[in-house]
Amino acid sequence: MGQDEHSRQRDVILDSVNEGVFTVGPDFHITAFNRAAERITGISRQEAIGKACCDVFHASICERECALRRTFHTGRPVFNATAQIINNQGQRVPIRISTAILKDDRGSVIGGVESFQDLSQVEQLQKELESRYTFEDIVGRSNAMMQLFKMLPQVADSASTVLIEGASGTGKELFARAIHNLSPRRRRRFVAVNCAALPDTLLESELFGHKAGAFTDARRDKTGRFEWADGGTIFLDEIGDISPAMQVRLLRVLQDHMVEPLGTLQPKAVDIRVVAATNKDLAQLVRAGNFREDLYYRIRVIHMLLPPLKDRREDIPLLIDHLVGKFNRLQGKDIAGVSGDVAARLMTYDFPGNVRELENIIEQAFVLCRGGIIELRHLPPELRALGATGLTPSGSMNLNAMEKHFIAESLRICQGNRKKAAKELGIDVATLYRKIKAHAIEVPEADGRGRRR
């Protein structure tokens, strides 16, 4: 068989493959380019052959993390690496790559082969899925978050005061902003005040304003945050930290909708919607006598309790994708996502700092990552270390192990109540029973109905 006939036969075989395939010689110049590669890149076979592959693909990994170069260097194939190329119309195309060495009959290396799959449709489906589970800038698909999403529009439509309780980093201000942005007040100001950040005297001036001469440094009139938020929404963060005296003044505002700037006896009417938040248990503070009961019931007309991230682990993959997209936009990078090891490590970490801690972890990884994917080495030391609290000893978790973890964790949270756990997991009770048996999961002693098993 002649060389031309051999090339034609090779092209026929490659053209029958649905994935893009090209081959290169040792100098990384393209020697074959199939029809799927033409379709994905928009570049014809005649244009591609003879050119350096980096000049054809303009891929995000060409310069630093070239999969083919790594294969030539190590002699080992690469499977399912992710990258992005620029097609002939200047559009970004996400792809999945696999590479291998090409050898002749004597075992000598004569080049390499790379196959790549267009992930555009997959990415579009992922975006559609994410949009289903994103509300304002809040991301979640767990049952707890979906219930909160469901009530947000109704809460926003009302004029009632809202109390948002949740640990630090759970996104209390995001929920407060969502309430404002969905409300009839959205065209007026949203004013946020951190009540724990200022001493009483400064907080009083900040909230109520003052007249010139009200105290030593008051050289001019100052408009308070309540007046500033007139017609809109004021967000009082960390309200559990305010003093008893400030609690009295705040109660008067909520009762009378009037404010008195320091240094004047002339009250001013304000039309405001109050959303308060705290990382403390206000009911416990009331019982301990550290928070006024009448103020507590004034601000707790509508109550929203935000779950910690460790109690909604099914949201972690969605949050990771959301944060990777966010930092790609902010930093002008092109990172495809996290490796399997990183995903497993994050899925089993307890996140004492909640979503804010996860965001910080991903942001640090973006600073350190020079390739197309975030690896374990880009994580903080406490997450890289084997045996860290909440991590699996192996540092990785396959799908079966992850499923077992989710089921065991749901049963623990639901105190052994299988019906409730099945609802949280989104599966039938019968399916849950089968999986408990298959994974040999030990169910907690309390069955959630107040009796022992």
C-alpha positions in Angstrom: 0.0 0.0 0.0 1.4 3.4 -1.0 1.9 6.3 1.4 -1.0 8.3 -0.1 -3.3 5.3 0.1 -2.3 4.7 3.7 -3.0 8.4 4.6 -6.4 8.2 2.9 -7.3 5.1 4.9 -6.1 6.7 8.1 -8.3 9.7 7.4 -11.4 7.6 6.7 -10.9 5.8 10.0 -10.4 9.1 11.9 -13.4 10.7 10.2 -15.6 7.9 11.6 -14.8 9.0 15.1 -17.3 11.5 16.7 -14.6 13.2 18.8 -12.0 15.6 17.4 -8.7 13.7 16.7 -5.4 15.0 15.5 -1.9 13.7 15.4 1.5 15.5 15.6 5.1 14.6 14.9 7.9 15.0 17.5 8.0 18.7 16.5 4.3 19.2 17.5 3.3 20.0 14.0 0.0 18.5 12.9 0.1 15.5 10.7 -3.6 14.4 10.7 -6.8 16.3 11.5 -10.2 14.6 11.4 -13.6 15.9 10.4 -14.9 16.3 14.0 -11.8 18.4 14.7 -12.7 20.6 11.7 -16.2 21.0 13.0 -15.2 21.9 16.6 -12.4 24.3 15.6 -13.9 25.7 12.4 -10.5 25.1 10.8 -10.2 22.9 7.7 -7.8 19.9 7.5 -5.8 21.7 4.8 -5.3 24.7 7.0 -4.3 22.7 10.1 -1.9 20.1 8.7 1.7 21.3 8.9 1.0 23.9 11.5 2.1 23.8 15.2 -0.9 22.6 17.2 -0.7 25.6 19.5 -1.2 27.9 16.5 -4.3 26.0 15.6 -6.0 25.6 19.0 -5.0 28.6 21.0 -5.9 26.5 24.0 -5.8 27.7 27.6 -3.2 24.9 28.5 -1.0 25.2 25.4 1.7 27.4 27.0 2.1 26.0 30.5 0.2 22.7 30.8 0.2 21.2 27.3 -1.3 17.7 27.7 0.6 16.3 24.7 3.9 17.8 25.9 3.3 16.2 29.3 2.7 12.8 27.5 5.9 13.2 25.5 7.8 14.0 28.6 6.4 11.3 30.9 5.5 8.6 28.3 2.1 8.3 30.0 -1.2 9.1 28.5 -3.5 11.9 29.8 -7.2 11.1 30.3 -10.0 13.6 30.5 -8.1 16.8 31.1 -10.2 20.0 30.6 -9.2 23.1 28.6 -10.7 25.8 26.4 -9.8 26.5 22.8 -10.6 29.5 20.6 -12.3 28.6 17.3 -11.8 30.4 14.0 -14.7 32.8 14.9 -12.9 33.8 18.1 -15.4 31.9 20.3 -14.3 30.1 23.5 -15.0 26.3 23.3 -14.7 24.1 26.4 -13.2 20.7 25.6 -12.1 17.5 27.3 -8.8 16.1 26.2 -7.0 12.7 26.1 -3.5 12.1 24.7 -1.2 9.2 23.9 2.2 8.5 22.3 2.5 7.1 18.8 5.2 4.5 18.1 6.4 2.7 15.0 6.8 -1.1 14.6 10.2 -0.9 16.3 8.8 0.9 19.4 10.3 4.3 18.5 8.3 7.4 19.3 7.1 9.0 16.0 4.6 11.5 17.4 1.5 11.8 19.5 -2.3 11.7 19.2 -4.9 13.9 21.0 -8.6 13.4 21.0 -10.9 16.1 22.3 -14.7 16.4 22.9 -16.7 19.6 22.7 -18.3 20.3 26.0 -20.3 23.4 24.9 -23.7 21.6 25.3 -22.7 20.1 28.6 -21.6 23.6 29.8 -24.9 25.1 28.6 -26.9 22.4 30.4 -24.8 23.1 33.6 -25.6 26.8 33.3 -29.3 26.1 33.0 -29.1 23.8 35.9 -27.2 26.4 38.0 -29.8 29.1 37.1 -32.5 26.8 38.6 -30.6 26.7 41.8 -29.5 30.3 42.0 -31.5 33.1 43.6 -30.0 36.6 43.4 -26.4 35.6 44.2 -27.4 32.8 46.6 -26.6 29.3 45.4 -28.1 26.0 46.6 -30.1 23.0 45.7 -30.5 21.3 49.1 -33.9 20.9 50.5 -33.2 23.5 53.1 -32.1 26.1 50.6 -35.0 25.3 48.2 -37.4 26.0 51.0 -35.8 29.3 51.7 -35.9 30.2 48.0 -39.6 29.3 47.9 -40.4 31.7 50.7 -38.2 34.6 49.6 -40.7 36.2 47.1 -43.5 36.1 49.7 -41.2 37.6 52.4 -40.1 40.3 50.0 -43.7 41.3 49.1 -44.6 41.9 52.7 -43.6 45.0 54.8 -42.9 42.9 57.9 -39.6 43.0 59.9 -37.4 40.0 59.2 -34.9 38.3 61.5 -32.2 36.2 59.7 -30.3 33.8 62.0 -27.3 31.8 60.9 -23.6 31.2 61.6 -21.0 33.6 60.3 -20.4 33.1 56.6 -23.8 31.6 55.7 -24.8 34.5 53.6 -27.2 36.5 55.8 -26.5 39.8 53.9 -27.1 38.1 50.6 -30.6 37.0 51.8 -31.3 40.5 53.1 -30.3 42.1 49.7 -32.4 39.5 47.9 -35.4 40.5 50.1 -34.8 44.1 49.2 -34.2 43.5 45.5 -37.4 41.5 45.1 -39.5 44.0 47.1 -41.6 47.1 46.1 -38.8 49.1 47.8 -36.1 47.9 45.4 -35.8 51.4 43.7 -34.8 53.0 47.0 -31.7 52.4 49.1 -30.5 49.2 50.8 -28.4 50.4 53.8 -26.3 47.9 55.7 -25.0 48.5 59.2 -22.7 46.2 61.2 -23.9 46.7 64.7 -21.0 44.9 66.2 -18.3 47.0 64.5 -19.0 50.2 66.4 -19.1 51.2 70.1 -22.5 52.5 71.4 -21.8 56.2 71.1 -20.7 55.9 67.5 -23.4 53.4 66.6 -26.1 55.8 67.9 -24.7 58.6 65.8 -24.4 56.3 62.8 -28.0 55.1 63.0 -29.8 58.3 64.2 -27.5 61.0 62.9 -26.7 64.2 64.9 -26.9 68.0 64.8 -23.8 70.2 64.8 -22.6 70.7 68.4 -24.4 67.6 69.8 -21.0 66.5 71.1 -17.3 67.7 70.9 -16.4 66.5 67.4 -19.9 67.2 65.9 -18.9 70.1 63.6 -21.8 69.7 61.1 -25.1 68.0 60.8 -25.0 64.3 59.9 -27.8 62.3 58.4 -28.3 58.9 60.1 -28.6 55.5 58.4 -32.3 55.3 59.3 -33.0 58.6 57.4 -30.7 57.5 54.6 -32.7 54.3 54.2 -36.1 56.2 54.1 -38.3 54.5 51.6 -36.0 51.5 51.4 -34.5 48.8 53.6 -32.1 49.0 56.5 -30.1 45.8 57.3 -29.0 45.6 60.9 -26.3 42.9 61.0 -25.2 41.3 64.2 -28.1 42.8 66.1 -27.5 40.5 69.0 -24.4 42.5 70.0 -26.2 45.9 70.7 -26.3 47.2 74.2 -29.5 47.4 76.4 -29.7 51.2 75.9 -29.5 50.8 72.1 -32.1 48.1 72.3 -34.5 50.7 73.8 -33.8 53.3 71.1 -34.3 50.7 68.4 -37.5 49.5 69.9 -38.9 53.1 69.7 -38.0 53.3 66.0 -39.8 50.0 65.2 -42.9 51.1 67.3 -43.2 54.7 66.2 -41.3 54.9 62.9 -39.7 58.0 64.2 -36.0 58.9 64.7 -34.4 61.6 66.9 -31.0 62.7 65.8 -28.6 63.4 68.7 -28.7 67.1 69.8 -32.4 67.6 68.8 -35.8 66.9 70.3 -37.4 67.2 66.9 -38.4 63.6 65.8 -38.4 62.7 62.1 -40.8 60.2 60.5 -39.1 57.4 58.5 -40.6 54.8 56.2 -38.2 51.8 56.4 -38.3 48.1 56.2 -36.0 46.5 58.8 -34.1 43.3 58.2 -32.0 42.2 61.1 -29.4 39.4 61.3 -27.4 37.6 64.0 -25.0 34.7 64.4 -26.3 34.3 68.0 -29.3 32.5 69.4 -31.5 35.5 70.2 -34.1 33.3 72.0 -31.3 32.1 74.4 -30.2 35.7 74.9 -33.8 36.7 75.8 -34.0 33.8 78.3 -30.6 34.9 79.8 -31.9 38.5 80.2 -29.4 39.9 77.7 -31.9 40.9 75.0 -35.2 42.6 75.4 -38.1 40.3 74.8 -40.4 43.0 73.4 -37.6 43.9 70.8 -37.1 40.3 70.0 -40.7 39.8 69.0 -40.7 43.1 67.1 -37.8 42.0 64.9 -38.9 38.4 64.6 -42.1 38.8 62.8 -40.7 36.7 60.0 -37.9 34.3 60.9 -35.4 32.8 58.5 -32.8 30.2 59.7 -29.8 29.7 57.4 -28.2 26.3 57.6 -24.4 25.9 58.0 -22.6 24.5 54.9 -21.8 21.2 56.6 -25.5 20.5 56.8 -26.1 21.1 53.1 -23.1 19.3 51.6 -25.0 18.6 48.4 -24.6 22.3 47.6 -20.8 22.2 47.7 -20.3 21.1 44.0 -22.7 23.8 42.8 -21.0 26.5 45.0 -17.6 25.4 43.6 -18.7 25.8 40.0 -20.3 29.1 40.8 -17.1 30.4 42.5 -14.9 29.2 39.8 -17.0 31.1 37.2 -17.0 34.2 39.4 -13.2 34.3 39.9 -12.6 33.5 36.2 -14.5 36.7 35.4 -12.9 38.8 38.1 -9.3 37.6 37.5 -9.5 37.1 33.7 -8.5 33.5 34.1 -9.6 30.4 32.3 -9.6 27.7 35.0 -11.9 24.8 34.1 -12.7 23.6 37.7 -11.3 21.4 40.5 -9.7 18.0 40.3 -11.5 14.9 41.6 -9.2 14.9 44.7 -10.0 18.5 45.5 -13.7 17.9 45.0 -13.6 14.9 47.4 -11.5 16.8 49.9 -13.9 19.8 49.9 -17.0 17.5 50.2 -15.7 16.0 53.4 -14.5 19.2 55.1 -16.7 20.7 57.8 -16.3 24.4 56.8 -16.4 26.2 60.2 -16.4 29.5 58.2 -19.2 28.2 55.9 -19.7 29.6 52.4 -17.3 32.5 53.1 -14.5 30.0 53.9 -15.2 28.0 50.8 -15.0 31.3 48.8 -11.7 32.2 50.4 -10.3 28.7 49.6 -11.2 28.9 45.9 -9.9 32.5 45.7 -6.5 31.4 47.2 -6.4 28.5 44.7 -7.0 30.9 41.8 -3.9 32.9 43.0 -1.7 29.8 43.1 -3.1 27.8 40.1 -1.2 28.3 36.9 -2.8 25.5 34.9 -6.3 24.7 33.8 -7.5 22.9 36.9 -7.2 23.4 40.7 -5.2 20.6 42.3 -4.7 19.6 46.0 -1.4 21.6 46.1 -3.3 24.8 45.6 -5.5 24.3 48.7 -4.6 25.7 52.2 -2.2 23.6 54.3 -4.9 22.4 56.7 -6.8 21.0 53.7 -3.8 19.4 52.0 -2.7 17.6 55.1 -3.9 14.0 55.3 -5.9 13.1 58.4 -7.2 16.7 58.8 -10.4 17.0 60.7 -13.4 16.0 58.7 -11.3 14.5 55.8 -11.1 11.0 54.5 -7.7 9.3 55.3 -7.0 8.7 51.6 -7.8 12.2 50.6 -10.2 11.0 47.9 -13.7 9.6 47.7 -15.3 7.6 44.9 -19.1 7.8 44.1 -20.0 4.9 46.3 -18.2 6.4 49.3 -19.7 9.8 48.6 -23.2 8.3 48.5 -22.6 6.4 51.7 -21.3 9.6 53.3 -24.4 11.6 52.3 -26.8 8.9 53.5 -25.1 8.5 56.9 -24.9 12.3 57.4 -28.6 12.7 56.5 -29.6 10.0 59.0 -27.4 11.6 61.6 -29.0 15.0 61.1 -32.5 13.5 61.0 -31.7 11.5 64.2 -32.3 8.2 62.5 -35.7 9.2 61.0 -35.6 7.3 57.7 -38.6 9.0 56.2 -37.2 12.5 56.9 -33.8 11.5 55.7 -35.2 10.1 52.5 -37.0 13.4 51.9 -33.8 15.4 52.5 -32.0 13.2 50.1 -34.8 13.4 47.5 -35.3 9.6 47.2 -38.0 7.1 48.2 -37.9 5.5 51.6 -37.7 2.0 50.0 -34.6 3.2 48.0 -33.1 4.5 51.2 -33.6 1.2 53.0 -31.9 -0.7 50.1 -28.9 1.7 50.2 -28.6 1.5 53.9 -28.3 -2.3 53.6 -26.0 -2.1 50.5 -23.6 0.3 52.2 -23.9 -1.4 55.7 -24.7 2.0 57.2 -25.2 2.0 61.0 -28.4 4.0 61.7 -28.3 6.2 64.8 -30.0 4.7 67.9 -32.7 7.4 68.2 -35.2 6.8 65.3 -36.5 10.4 65.3 -39.9 9.5 66.8 -38.8 9.7 70.4 -38.2 6.0 71.1 -35.3 3.6 70.9 -34.9 1.1 68.1 
